[in-house]
Amino acid sequence: MNVCLKDKLMEKYGKLKLMEYKYIDTDKLFLQNGINIIYGEKFQGKTVSTLMYLQQEGIEPMLIDFDRNPKYKNLNYVHLVGSSDMVKDIIEHEAVDNEEPPVIVVDTLDGLVHGKYMTEEDASKVVVVLKELAKVSTVILLAHATIQRTAVRKSVHFRGNEKIVNSADTVYKLMDTTLFVEKNRGYEGDLEIAEWMR
């Protein structure tokens, strides 16, 4: 007996579980166990704005600081100077019972490639590291941007290989104090969030 294609596919594949997005915050900006990227111009407040936002959400992140920023007062977070050994230790950590996956803010992408120009090989290695980190934590990667200015406007572009952006679950551009949503499959809010922190 022949069965129509729709019925055949529904019988075989219709019970597979659909992708469910879980977020660590009420605004649904940062995907739990995801790779989340915020990029912007240097000295725009990416780090402090991200830490402030997470604190408002009741989240105490770990800042893996390759930029060696000073400790921000009045913000609740664990501040660690970044190293490749530390990233390896996080990836290899076996969670104890009921241990929540940590939220890790990596400041910045340049630290993962030691500040050098990013080759295709570097980008591939970074993607592997980010995917491994996301298995055991929620990753928020801060990155710098390239800036193009004309007489009438300024444009901000991700500085790094597109492989990294393509591997991310969410991507945001911070320009002045506005956060622009560039990629977030589960997000339903405004695509421009004015006065985002700082």
C-alpha positions in Angstrom: 0.0 0.0 0.0 1.4 3.4 -1.0 1.4 6.2 1.5 1.5 9.9 0.4 4.9 11.6 0.9 3.6 14.0 3.6 2.2 11.1 5.8 5.4 9.1 5.3 7.6 12.0 6.4 5.4 12.9 9.3 5.4 9.2 10.5 9.2 9.0 10.2 10.3 12.5 11.3 7.4 14.3 12.8 8.2 13.3 16.3 11.7 14.7 16.3 12.1 17.5 18.9 12.3 21.0 17.4 15.1 23.3 18.4 14.3 25.1 21.7 16.0 28.3 22.5 16.8 29.1 26.1 18.1 32.5 27.2 19.9 33.6 30.3 18.2 37.0 30.4 14.6 38.3 30.3 15.2 40.4 27.1 16.4 37.2 25.3 19.6 38.7 24.1 22.0 36.0 25.2 21.4 32.3 24.3 22.2 29.9 27.0 25.1 27.6 26.1 25.5 29.8 23.0 28.1 31.9 21.3 27.0 35.5 21.7 29.1 38.3 20.1 29.0 42.0 20.8 31.4 44.1 18.7 32.1 47.8 18.5 34.6 50.5 18.4 37.4 50.6 21.0 36.5 52.6 24.1 32.7 52.4 23.5 32.0 50.6 26.7 31.4 47.1 25.5 32.8 45.5 28.6 31.3 47.7 31.3 27.9 47.8 29.5 27.8 44.0 29.2 28.7 43.6 32.9 26.1 46.2 33.9 23.4 44.4 31.9 24.2 41.0 33.3 24.2 42.5 36.9 20.7 43.9 36.2 19.7 40.4 35.3 21.1 39.0 38.5 23.9 37.2 36.7 27.5 37.1 38.1 29.7 36.3 35.0 33.3 35.4 34.8 35.3 38.0 32.8 38.2 36.4 31.0 40.1 39.6 30.4 42.8 39.5 27.7 42.7 43.3 27.6 43.8 43.6 31.2 41.2 46.1 32.2 41.0 47.6 35.7 38.4 46.0 38.0 35.1 47.9 37.6 33.8 49.0 41.0 30.2 48.4 42.0 29.8 45.5 39.5 29.4 41.9 40.6 31.6 39.6 38.5 34.7 37.4 38.7 37.7 39.2 37.1 40.4 36.8 35.6 43.3 37.7 33.4 42.9 35.7 30.3 45.2 33.0 29.1 45.0 30.0 26.7 45.6 27.6 29.6 42.5 29.1 31.4 40.3 28.6 28.4 41.5 24.9 28.2 40.7 24.4 31.9 37.2 25.8 31.4 36.6 23.4 28.4 37.9 20.4 30.4 36.0 21.2 33.6 33.5 18.5 34.7 30.5 20.2 36.4 29.7 19.1 39.9 26.1 18.2 40.8 23.6 21.1 40.2 26.4 23.4 39.0 24.9 26.0 36.7 26.8 26.5 33.5 28.8 29.8 34.0 28.4 32.9 31.9 31.8 33.7 30.5 32.6 37.1 29.0 35.7 37.0 26.8 37.3 40.4 26.4 38.3 40.4 23.5 38.5 38.3 20.4 42.0 39.6 19.8 43.2 37.8 23.0 42.2 34.4 21.6 44.4 34.9 18.6 47.1 36.8 20.5 46.4 40.1 18.9 47.8 39.2 15.5 46.1 39.5 12.1 43.6 36.7 11.9 44.2 34.1 9.2 41.7 31.5 8.0 43.5 28.9 10.2 43.3 31.2 13.2 39.5 31.7 12.6 38.9 28.0 12.3 40.8 27.4 15.6 38.8 30.2 17.4 35.5 28.7 16.2 36.5 25.3 17.6 37.4 26.9 20.9 34.2 28.9 21.1 32.0 25.8 20.3 33.8 23.8 23.0 33.4 26.7 25.5 29.6 26.8 24.6 29.2 23.2 25.6 30.0 24.0 29.2 29.1 27.7 29.5 27.3 30.6 27.9 29.9 32.6 26.0 29.7 36.4 25.4 32.6 37.3 23.1 33.5 41.0 22.9 35.2 42.0 19.7 36.6 45.2 18.1 35.3 46.8 14.9 36.7 48.5 11.9 35.3 52.0 11.4 34.7 53.8 8.1 33.9 57.4 8.3 32.6 59.7 5.6 31.5 63.4 5.9 28.0 62.3 6.6 28.1 59.0 8.4 30.2 56.4 10.3 29.9 52.7 9.7 31.0 50.0 12.1 32.0 46.5 10.9 33.1 43.3 12.7 36.9 43.1 12.8 37.8 39.5 12.3 37.0 36.5 10.0 33.4 36.0 9.0 33.7 32.3 10.1 33.5 33.6 13.7 30.3 35.6 13.1 28.8 32.7 11.1 29.4 30.3 14.0 27.7 32.7 16.5 24.2 32.2 17.8 23.7 35.9 18.4 25.5 39.0 17.0 25.2 42.6 18.2 26.8 45.8 17.1 27.4 48.5 19.8 27.6 51.9 18.2 27.8 54.8 20.6 25.1 53.7 23.2 22.8 51.9 20.7 22.9 48.1 20.5 21.9 46.8 17.1 20.6 43.3 16.7 22.2 41.7 13.7 21.5 38.0 14.4 19.3 36.3 17.0 16.8 33.7 15.8 14.7 33.8 19.0 14.6 37.5 19.5 11.3 39.4 19.1 12.1 42.9 20.5 13.4 46.1 18.8 16.3 45.7 16.4 17.8 48.9 17.8 18.1 49.2 21.6 18.9 52.8 22.4 20.8 53.8 25.5 22.0 50.3 26.2 23.8 50.5 29.5 27.0 52.6 30.2 
